Amino acid sequence: MPAALAGAERHAAAGTTVKRTAAATVAVAMVVLAIKYAAYAVTGSVALFSDALESIVNVIAGLIALWAVTVSYKPADTDHPFGHTKAEYFSAVVEGVLITLAALLILREAWQAYLIPRALEAPTLGIAINAVATVINLGWALFLIRLGREKRSPALDADGRHILADVVTSVGVLAGLLVALATGWDVLDPAMAALVALNILREGYRVVTNSISGLMDQALDPLEGEKVREIISTRADGAIEVHDLKTRIAGRAIFIEFHLVVPEAMTVGAAHAICDRIEDALQDAFRGAQVLIHVEPEAEAKQTGVPVI
């Protein structure tokens, strides 16, 4: 099977997996929302209400992520010759905004509960119900983060990290309610809700800043950048040097470009063979990488760049 055809089939299979996962995330979020709302309904706890409110954000964010990954896997066209992979960053930005809105609503509820404290009803049952939702969220968050890294999907990774933050806050809420139940300090309920809101704000800030970095064509991280240099250096036998190496990330897509200096007497065919060798190695190491190589004669060599060994 030709390499291009095999790559297209792998891309389509990955797209199907990511889209199905995004759809499943919405379903899981709705189940968790129902469970958390039941926990709030039996207790009247503002902290559990805040936890349920964040799950509403999870449902909305999941729907946006589903739209984003669907768009991101559309093939390149005349208007978008480099593809649509950056669509996933918009999903993450919107999710960050929704997280911030949820945090502000939770702070409002916490303040009202602080001004008018109220005793919890059936707290033990509510805590047990919420714990079930927390366990479900933990398993799904870890799965999303792993798959997001594997498929280089910013939307799935952002969703997974948001849900993981939800798990952390849920554990804090449950711990606070257990202490309130043991001590009778009803003020701990709104206090835990306020802590949930602050943690959500922190997570929202992180999601938005990471997404903006992607929209600004951020380069590969230093470790991956060093791997690129090593691959080029060890596969460029016959060339003189490489310089002006640049990388950027656009969702799951990676773009790598550089200038390859070859002896002036080298034939076009020989220079092309070197380019093919480097390109194949880079695409093996970085799935979906798009490599652009500009071949130059030795007169264009510079003192700096990637040495050829």
C-alpha positions as CSV (number, residue, x, y, z in Angstrom):
1,M,0.0,0.0,0.0
2,P,1.4,3.5,-0.9
3,A,2.6,5.5,2.1
4,A,0.3,8.4,1.3
5,L,-2.8,6.1,1.2
6,A,-1.8,4.3,4.4
7,G,-1.3,7.7,6.1
8,A,-4.8,8.8,4.9
9,E,-6.4,5.6,6.3
10,R,-4.6,6.1,9.7
11,H,-5.8,9.7,9.7
12,A,-9.4,8.6,9.0
13,A,-9.3,5.9,11.7
14,A,-7.9,8.3,14.2
15,G,-10.6,10.9,13.4
16,T,-13.3,8.3,13.9
17,T,-11.9,7.3,17.3
18,V,-11.6,10.9,18.5
19,K,-15.1,11.9,17.3
20,R,-16.6,8.8,19.0
21,T,-14.8,9.6,22.2
22,A,-16.0,13.3,22.1
23,A,-19.6,12.0,21.7
24,A,-19.1,9.6,24.5
25,T,-17.8,12.4,26.7
26,V,-21.1,14.3,26.3
27,A,-23.0,11.1,27.4
28,V,-20.7,10.6,30.4
29,A,-21.0,14.2,31.4
30,M,-24.8,14.0,31.4
31,V,-24.8,10.9,33.5
32,V,-22.4,12.5,36.0
33,L,-24.5,15.7,36.1
34,A,-27.6,13.7,36.9
35,I,-25.8,11.9,39.7
36,K,-24.4,15.1,41.2
37,Y,-27.7,16.9,41.0
38,A,-29.3,14.0,42.9
39,A,-26.6,14.4,45.6
40,Y,-27.5,18.1,45.8
41,A,-31.2,17.5,45.9
42,V,-31.1,15.1,48.9
43,T,-28.8,17.4,50.9
44,G,-29.4,21.0,49.9
45,S,-25.6,21.5,50.1
46,V,-24.3,24.6,48.2
47,A,-21.0,22.8,47.8
48,L,-22.6,19.9,46.1
49,F,-24.7,22.3,44.0
50,S,-21.4,24.0,42.9
51,D,-20.1,20.5,41.9
52,A,-23.2,19.9,39.9
53,L,-23.0,23.3,38.3
54,E,-19.5,22.5,37.0
55,S,-20.9,19.3,35.5
56,I,-23.3,21.4,33.4
57,V,-20.2,23.2,32.1
58,N,-18.8,19.7,31.3
59,V,-21.8,18.9,29.2
60,I,-21.7,22.2,27.2
61,A,-17.9,21.9,26.8
62,G,-18.3,18.3,25.6
63,L,-20.7,19.4,22.9
64,I,-18.4,22.2,21.8
65,A,-15.5,19.7,21.7
66,L,-17.5,17.3,19.6
67,W,-18.1,20.1,17.1
68,A,-14.4,21.1,17.1
69,V,-13.0,17.7,16.5
70,T,-15.5,17.1,13.7
71,V,-14.4,20.3,12.0
72,S,-10.7,19.6,12.7
73,Y,-10.7,16.3,10.8
74,K,-12.1,17.8,7.6
75,P,-9.6,17.5,4.8
76,A,-7.7,20.5,3.5
77,D,-9.5,22.5,0.9
78,T,-8.9,25.6,-1.3
79,D,-9.7,28.0,1.5
80,H,-7.8,26.0,4.2
81,P,-4.9,24.4,2.4
82,F,-3.2,23.5,5.7
83,G,-6.3,21.8,7.1
84,H,-8.7,22.6,9.9
85,T,-6.7,21.3,12.9
86,K,-6.8,24.6,14.8
87,A,-10.5,24.3,15.3
88,E,-9.8,22.3,18.5
89,Y,-8.1,25.3,20.0
90,F,-11.3,27.4,19.7
91,S,-13.1,24.6,21.7
92,A,-10.6,24.9,24.5
93,V,-10.9,28.7,24.6
94,V,-14.7,28.5,24.8
95,E,-14.4,25.9,27.5
96,G,-12.1,28.1,29.5
97,V,-14.7,31.0,29.3
98,L,-17.4,28.6,30.4
99,I,-15.3,27.4,33.3
100,T,-14.8,31.0,34.5
101,L,-18.6,31.7,34.2
102,A,-19.3,28.7,36.3
103,A,-16.8,29.7,39.0
104,L,-18.5,33.2,39.3
105,L,-21.9,31.6,39.7
106,I,-20.6,29.3,42.3
107,L,-19.0,32.2,44.2
108,R,-22.4,33.9,44.2
109,E,-24.1,30.9,45.6
110,A,-21.4,30.4,48.3
111,W,-21.8,34.0,49.4
112,Q,-25.6,33.6,49.7
113,A,-25.1,30.4,51.7
114,Y,-22.6,32.1,54.0
115,L,-25.0,35.0,54.7
116,I,-27.8,32.5,55.5
117,P,-26.3,29.2,56.8
118,R,-28.5,26.2,56.6
119,A,-28.2,22.7,58.0
120,L,-27.6,19.8,55.5
121,E,-30.3,17.2,55.0
122,A,-29.3,13.5,54.6
123,P,-25.6,14.4,54.2
124,T,-24.4,10.8,54.3
125,L,-26.5,9.7,51.4
126,G,-25.6,12.8,49.4
127,I,-21.9,12.3,50.0
128,A,-22.2,8.6,48.9
129,I,-24.0,9.6,45.7
130,N,-21.5,12.3,44.8
131,A,-18.6,9.8,45.4
132,V,-20.0,7.6,42.7
133,A,-20.0,10.5,40.2
134,T,-16.4,11.4,41.3
135,V,-15.1,7.8,40.6
136,I,-16.8,7.9,37.1
137,N,-15.2,11.2,36.3
138,L,-11.8,10.1,37.4
139,G,-11.7,7.1,35.1
140,W,-13.0,9.1,32.2
141,A,-10.6,12.0,32.7
142,L,-7.6,9.7,32.8
143,F,-8.8,8.0,29.6
144,L,-9.3,11.4,27.8
145,I,-5.9,12.8,28.8
146,R,-4.2,9.6,27.5
147,L,-6.1,9.5,24.2
148,G,-5.7,13.3,23.8
149,R,-1.9,12.9,24.0
150,E,-1.9,9.9,21.8
151,K,-4.0,11.5,19.0
152,R,-2.5,15.0,19.7
153,S,-6.0,16.4,20.2
154,P,-6.1,19.7,22.2
155,A,-9.9,19.4,22.6
156,L,-9.8,15.9,24.2
157,D,-6.8,16.9,26.4
158,A,-8.5,20.1,27.6
159,D,-11.7,18.2,28.3
160,G,-9.8,15.5,30.2
161,R,-7.9,18.0,32.3
162,H,-11.0,20.0,33.1
163,I,-12.8,16.8,34.3
164,L,-9.7,15.9,36.3
165,A,-9.9,19.3,38.0
166,D,-13.5,18.6,38.6
167,V,-12.4,15.3,40.4
168,V,-10.0,17.2,42.6
169,T,-12.7,19.7,43.6
170,S,-15.2,17.0,44.2
171,V,-12.8,15.2,46.6
172,G,-12.3,18.5,48.4
173,V,-16.0,19.0,48.6
174,L,-16.6,15.5,50.0
175,A,-13.8,16.0,52.6
176,G,-15.2,19.3,53.7
177,L,-18.7,17.9,54.0
178,L,-17.4,15.0,56.1
179,V,-15.7,17.5,58.4
180,A,-18.9,19.6,58.6
181,L,-20.9,16.5,59.4
182,A,-18.4,15.5,62.2
183,T,-18.2,19.0,63.7
184,G,-21.5,20.6,63.0
185,W,-19.8,23.6,61.4
186,D,-22.3,24.4,58.6
187,V,-20.1,27.3,57.4
188,L,-17.8,24.7,55.9
189,D,-20.4,24.1,53.2
190,P,-20.1,27.5,51.6
191,A,-16.4,27.7,52.3
192,M,-15.8,24.5,50.3
193,A,-18.0,25.9,47.5
194,A,-15.8,29.0,47.4
195,L,-12.7,26.8,47.2
196,V,-14.2,24.9,44.3
197,A,-14.8,28.2,42.5
198,L,-11.2,29.3,43.0
199,N,-9.9,26.0,41.7
200,I,-12.1,26.2,38.7
201,L,-10.9,29.7,37.9
202,R,-7.3,28.4,38.0
203,E,-8.1,25.6,35.6
204,G,-10.0,27.9,33.3
205,Y,-7.0,30.2,33.1
206,R,-4.6,27.3,32.3
207,V,-6.9,26.0,29.6
208,V,-7.3,29.4,27.9
209,T,-3.5,30.3,28.0
210,N,-2.6,26.9,26.6
211,S,-5.1,27.3,23.7
212,I,-3.8,30.8,22.9
213,S,-0.3,29.5,22.7
214,G,-1.5,27.0,20.1
215,L,-3.3,29.6,18.1
216,M,-0.1,31.7,18.1
217,D,1.8,28.8,16.3
218,Q,3.9,27.7,19.3
219,A,7.0,25.6,18.5
220,L,7.5,22.1,19.6
221,D,8.6,21.7,23.2
222,P,12.4,21.6,23.8
223,L,12.6,17.8,24.1
224,E,10.7,17.2,20.8
225,G,12.7,20.0,19.1
226,E,15.9,18.2,20.1
227,K,14.5,15.0,18.7
228,V,13.8,16.7,15.4
229,R,17.4,18.0,15.2
230,E,18.8,14.5,16.0
231,I,16.7,12.8,13.3
232,I,17.7,15.4,10.7
233,S,21.3,15.2,11.7
234,T,21.5,11.4,11.5
235,R,19.5,11.0,8.2
236,A,21.2,13.8,6.2
237,D,24.3,11.8,5.1
238,G,25.7,13.4,1.9
239,A,24.6,16.9,2.8
240,I,26.7,19.7,4.3
241,E,24.5,21.3,6.9
242,V,21.0,22.3,7.9
243,H,19.9,25.7,9.0
244,D,16.9,27.9,9.7
245,L,15.0,25.0,11.3
246,K,11.5,26.0,12.4
247,T,8.6,24.0,13.9
248,R,5.1,24.9,14.8
249,I,2.0,23.1,16.2
250,A,-1.5,23.4,14.9
251,G,-3.7,21.1,17.0
252,R,-2.5,17.6,16.3
253,A,-0.6,18.7,13.1
254,I,3.1,19.4,13.3
255,F,4.9,21.6,10.7
256,I,8.7,21.3,10.3
257,E,10.7,23.3,7.8
258,F,14.4,23.9,7.2
259,H,17.1,24.7,4.6
260,L,19.3,21.7,3.5
261,V,22.7,22.7,2.1
262,V,24.2,20.2,-0.4
263,P,27.4,20.1,-2.5
264,E,27.0,22.1,-5.8
265,A,28.0,19.1,-7.8
266,M,25.2,16.9,-6.3
267,T,22.4,15.9,-8.7
268,V,18.8,16.9,-8.1
269,G,18.0,13.2,-7.8
270,A,20.6,12.6,-5.1
271,A,19.5,15.7,-3.1
272,H,15.9,14.6,-3.4
273,A,16.8,11.2,-2.0
274,I,18.3,12.8,1.1
275,C,15.1,14.9,1.5
276,D,13.0,11.7,1.2
277,R,15.1,9.9,3.8
278,I,14.8,12.8,6.3
279,E,11.1,13.3,5.7
280,D,10.2,9.6,6.1
281,A,12.1,9.5,9.4
282,L,10.4,12.7,10.8
283,Q,7.0,11.4,9.8
284,D,7.7,8.1,11.5
285,A,8.7,9.9,14.7
286,F,5.9,12.5,14.5
287,R,2.7,11.1,13.1
288,G,1.0,13.6,10.7
289,A,4.1,15.8,10.5
290,Q,4.2,18.1,7.4
291,V,7.9,18.6,6.3
292,L,9.1,21.4,4.0
293,I,12.8,21.2,2.9
294,H,14.4,24.0,0.9
295,V,17.6,22.7,-0.8
296,E,20.5,25.1,-1.3
297,P,24.0,25.0,-2.8
298,E,27.0,24.9,-0.5
299,A,27.6,28.6,-1.0
300,E,24.6,29.2,1.2
301,A,26.1,27.4,4.2
302,K,26.1,29.2,7.5
303,Q,28.2,28.9,10.6
304,T,25.2,27.8,12.7
305,G,22.5,25.3,12.2
306,V,22.0,21.5,12.5
307,P,25.3,19.7,11.8
308,V,25.2,16.7,9.6
309,I,26.9,13.6,11.0
